[in-house]
Amino acid sequence: MDLGIRGKKALVCASSKGLGRGCAAALAEAGVDLIMNGRSADSLATAAEDIRAAFGVTVTEVAADVSTEAGQTTLLEAAEGVDILVNNAGGPPPGMWTDWTRDDFIAALDANMLAPIAMMNGLLPGMMDKGWGRVVNITSVSVKAPIPQLGLSNSARAGLTGYVAGTARQVAPSGVTINNLLPGIHATDRADSLDSAVANAQNIDMDAARQQRYATIPARRYGSTSEFGATCVFLCSEHAGFIVGQNILLDGGAHNATI
């Protein structure tokens, strides 16, 4: 299928690894030129070169922390006039409700709610002026089914979801869509970290910890970054212009609901 976006330009935040890199690679395969972002210049350079070599698109690297005002300013200057924005940032640490202070909540809101809002506020006007644009926010399955130990993430990402619900309907008349992707467990460093914590707590090996989590997923496996990227690039395509303000689960069926 021709996705109709060859030659367009995308900013993919936090794309040096994991789900962000999966989205960047899928967009590049569709012929989209990229602005890739990450906090580590070295890992970002490696990822960008891999994508250039594989797909022959133009890739601009911007090393910055998107959760900070300085990082957002740097990215917005580099991304002026882009057609596509993929918002992404690492999730806050797990814990118990008794662990978190006001500062912990502010940090979670900065990274997982206020940062993507700032990026949208900076780039949506240019998309609206052109009469075409796509925004995809990577949130979490916890928006649909809150995870007790991820209260910081639950709170911040639910706030972003509420903001998108209204904003998506306001910009849609200008040919701009905003949608959210809600990942369950994918084969990324985040999954390794979660499984390592389980393995240490239960004094079992990593494979046993993974098998425990696999058993909670009807697909009996973790998602891949490539299939996640494929869903992202479809939402960014010409064919997805009638998908507005939706929250799309990619969790292997782990969230059990009729609607």
C-alpha positions in Angstrom: 0.0 0.0 0.0 1.2 3.5 -0.9 0.8 5.5 2.3 0.9 8.8 0.4 3.5 10.5 2.7 6.7 10.1 0.8 8.7 13.3 0.9 7.0 14.6 4.0 8.9 15.5 7.2 8.5 14.1 10.7 9.8 14.8 14.1 9.9 11.6 16.2 10.7 12.4 19.9 12.8 9.9 22.0 13.5 7.9 18.9 17.1 6.6 19.4 15.7 3.3 20.7 12.5 1.4 21.7 9.1 2.3 20.4 10.2 5.7 19.2 12.9 4.1 17.0 10.3 1.7 15.7 8.1 4.6 14.6 11.1 6.4 13.0 12.1 3.4 11.0 8.5 2.8 9.7 8.2 6.4 8.7 11.6 6.3 6.9 10.5 3.1 5.1 7.5 5.1 3.8 9.9 7.8 2.4 9.5 10.3 5.2 12.5 12.5 6.1 13.2 12.6 9.8 14.2 14.7 12.7 15.2 12.1 15.3 15.7 13.0 19.0 17.3 11.4 22.0 19.1 12.5 25.1 22.3 10.6 24.3 24.1 12.0 21.2 26.0 8.8 20.7 23.1 6.4 20.7 21.1 8.9 18.6 23.9 9.1 16.0 24.0 5.3 15.8 20.2 5.0 15.3 20.1 7.8 12.8 22.9 6.3 10.7 21.2 2.9 10.7 18.0 4.4 9.3 19.8 6.5 6.7 21.6 3.5 5.5 18.5 1.3 5.4 16.1 3.7 3.8 18.0 6.5 2.1 16.0 9.3 3.7 17.4 12.5 5.2 17.8 12.3 9.0 18.6 15.2 11.2 19.7 14.5 14.7 18.7 16.7 17.7 20.1 15.6 21.0 17.9 17.1 23.7 15.7 16.2 26.6 12.1 16.7 25.5 10.9 16.8 29.1 12.7 20.1 29.7 11.8 23.6 28.4 15.2 24.0 26.9 14.9 20.7 25.1 11.5 21.6 23.8 12.7 25.0 22.5 15.6 23.3 20.7 13.3 20.7 19.1 10.7 23.2 18.0 13.3 25.4 16.3 14.6 22.3 14.4 11.2 21.0 13.6 9.5 24.2 12.2 7.3 23.2 9.3 7.2 19.5 9.9 4.1 17.5 8.6 4.2 14.8 11.3 4.9 14.8 15.0 5.3 11.6 17.1 5.4 12.4 20.8 7.3 10.0 23.0 9.1 10.1 26.3 10.2 7.5 28.9 7.8 6.6 31.6 8.3 7.6 35.3 9.5 5.0 37.8 7.1 2.5 39.4 6.3 2.5 43.1 3.6 2.8 45.7 1.3 5.7 46.4 3.2 6.3 49.7 6.5 6.8 47.8 5.6 9.8 45.7 5.9 13.5 46.6 4.6 16.6 44.8 8.0 16.8 43.0 7.6 13.3 41.7 4.2 14.2 40.2 5.5 17.4 38.7 8.4 15.5 37.0 5.9 12.9 35.6 3.6 15.7 34.3 6.5 17.5 32.7 7.7 14.5 30.8 4.4 12.7 29.9 1.8 15.4 29.7 3.2 18.9 29.5 6.0 18.1 27.1 3.8 16.6 24.4 1.3 19.4 24.9 4.1 21.9 24.4 5.3 20.2 21.2 1.7 20.1 19.8 1.2 23.8 20.7 4.4 24.7 18.9 3.8 22.6 15.7 0.0 22.4 15.2 -0.4 26.0 13.8 2.0 25.2 10.9 0.2 22.0 10.1 -3.1 23.8 10.2 -1.8 26.6 7.9 -0.9 23.9 5.3 -4.2 22.1 5.7 -2.5 18.8 6.6 -0.8 17.2 9.5 -0.5 14.1 11.7 0.2 13.9 15.4 0.6 10.5 17.2 1.2 10.4 21.0 2.7 7.3 22.5 0.9 6.9 25.8 0.2 3.6 27.6 -2.3 0.8 28.1 -2.6 2.3 31.7 -4.9 5.0 30.2 -7.5 2.2 29.7 -6.6 0.0 32.6 -4.6 1.8 35.3 -1.6 -0.2 36.7 -1.4 0.2 40.5 2.4 0.5 40.7 2.5 3.0 37.8 0.5 5.7 39.5 2.7 8.5 38.2 2.3 7.3 34.6 -1.4 6.7 35.0 -1.9 10.3 36.2 0.2 12.1 33.6 -0.9 10.1 30.6 -4.6 10.3 31.5 -4.2 14.1 31.6 -2.7 14.1 28.2 -5.5 11.9 26.9 -8.1 14.3 28.1 -6.3 17.2 26.5 -6.1 15.4 23.1 -9.8 14.5 23.3 -10.8 18.1 22.9 -7.9 19.4 20.9 -8.2 16.7 18.2 -11.8 17.8 17.4 -10.7 21.5 17.2 -7.9 20.9 14.7 -9.6 18.3 12.5 -11.4 20.8 10.3 -8.0 22.0 9.2 -6.9 18.5 8.0 -4.9 17.7 11.0 -5.4 14.5 13.1 -4.3 13.7 16.6 -4.4 10.2 17.9 -2.8 8.2 20.7 -1.1 4.8 20.6 -1.4 2.8 23.9 1.3 0.2 24.1 1.2 -2.8 26.4 4.5 -4.7 27.0 6.8 -4.6 24.0 10.3 -6.0 23.7 12.2 -2.9 24.8 14.6 -1.9 27.5 11.6 -0.9 29.6 10.3 -4.5 29.5 13.8 -5.8 30.5 13.8 -3.4 33.4 10.4 -4.5 34.6 11.3 -8.2 34.2 14.5 -7.7 36.0 12.7 -6.2 39.0 10.3 -9.3 39.1 13.3 -11.7 38.8 15.1 -10.0 41.6 12.0 -9.8 43.8 11.1 -13.5 43.3 14.7 -14.8 43.0 14.0 -16.3 39.6 15.8 -15.9 36.3 14.8 -13.5 33.5 13.3 -16.1 31.3 11.0 -17.3 34.1 10.0 -13.7 34.8 9.1 -13.2 31.1 7.1 -16.4 31.0 5.1 -15.2 33.9 4.2 -12.0 32.1 3.6 -13.8 28.8 0.9 -15.8 30.5 -1.0 -12.6 31.2 -1.1 -11.7 27.5 -3.5 -13.6 25.2 -0.9 -13.3 22.3 1.6 -15.0 24.7 4.4 -12.8 23.7 5.6 -9.2 23.8 5.0 -6.8 21.0 7.8 -5.9 18.6 8.9 -2.4 17.9 8.4 -3.0 14.1 4.7 -3.8 14.4 4.2 -0.9 16.7 5.9 1.4 14.1 3.7 0.0 11.4 0.6 1.0 13.3 2.1 4.5 13.9 3.0 5.0 10.2 -0.6 4.1 9.2 -2.0 6.7 11.5 0.4 9.2 9.9 -0.7 8.2 6.4 -3.1 9.7 3.9 -5.5 6.9 4.6 -6.0 7.8 8.2 -7.6 11.2 7.8 -10.9 10.1 9.2 -9.4 8.7 12.5 -9.6 11.5 15.0 -8.9 11.6 18.7 -8.7 7.8 19.1 -6.9 5.7 21.7 -5.6 2.6 20.0 -4.4 -0.4 22.1 -1.4 -2.5 21.1 -1.3 -4.9 23.9 -1.8 -8.4 22.5 -5.3 -8.5 24.0 -4.2 -8.0 27.6 -6.9 -5.4 28.3 -10.1 -7.4 28.4 -13.0 -5.1 27.3 -15.8 -5.2 24.8 -15.5 -1.5 23.9 
